Amino acid sequence: MIDGIHFGGSAGGGPGIAESRRKTRFGVWQGATENATVVKGLLEDLLDRGLDRQRRYLVVMDGSKALRAGVQRVFR
């Protein structure tokens, strides 16, 4: 699970729950809210740091168009 954090007019992502079920910080990425480029960068960074590219993932999200676009760009 990955969640976003809003700081004024900006958004940063990073807090989440790992497979171990422990809360953790995956990192912080700064950008405008509802920004597909930020989501894409966050996911690509996680893949570069060891998230298995060969696994299948179930992605459950809210109605965020930016989140959907970022996920589709990385996992298609």
C-alpha positions in Angstrom: 0.0 0.0 0.0 1.2 3.5 -0.9 -0.4 6.6 0.2 0.1 10.3 -0.5 0.8 13.2 1.8 -0.3 16.7 1.0 1.9 19.7 2.1 0.1 22.9 1.2 -0.1 22.9 -2.6 2.3 20.0 -3.1 2.0 16.3 -2.7 4.5 13.8 -1.6 4.2 10.1 -1.6 5.9 7.5 0.5 4.2 6.2 3.6 2.8 2.7 3.2 2.5 -0.8 4.4 5.1 -3.4 3.2 4.5 -7.1 2.6 5.6 -7.7 6.2 2.5 -5.7 7.3 4.7 -3.1 9.0 4.3 0.6 8.3 7.3 2.0 6.5 8.5 4.9 4.5 9.2 4.0 0.9 10.4 7.5 0.1 9.2 11.0 -0.5 8.6 12.4 -4.0 7.5 16.0 -4.4 5.2 17.3 -7.0 1.9 18.9 -7.7 -1.2 17.1 -6.5 -2.9 14.8 -9.0 0.3 14.5 -11.0 0.8 11.3 -13.1 4.5 12.1 -13.6 5.1 12.0 -9.8 3.2 8.7 -9.5 5.2 7.2 -12.4 8.5 8.4 -10.9 7.6 6.9 -7.5 6.7 3.5 -9.0 9.8 3.4 -11.2 12.0 4.3 -8.2 10.5 1.4 -6.2 11.1 -1.0 -9.2 14.7 0.3 -9.4 15.2 -0.4 -5.7 14.1 -4.0 -6.0 10.3 -4.3 -6.4 10.0 -7.4 -8.5 9.1 -6.5 -12.1 8.1 -10.0 -12.9 5.4 -10.3 -10.2 1.8 -9.6 -10.9 0.2 -6.9 -8.7 -3.3 -6.1 -7.7 -3.7 -2.3 -7.8 -6.6 -0.9 -5.9 -7.0 2.9 -6.0 -9.4 5.7 -5.5 -10.7 7.8 -8.4 -7.4 9.6 -8.9 -6.9 10.0 -12.7 -3.2 10.8 -12.0 -2.7 7.6 -10.0 -4.4 5.5 -12.7 -2.3 7.1 -15.5 1.0 6.6 -13.5 0.2 2.9 -12.8 -0.7 2.2 -16.4 2.5 3.8 -17.7 4.7 1.7 -15.4 2.9 -1.6 -15.4 1.7 -2.1 -19.0 
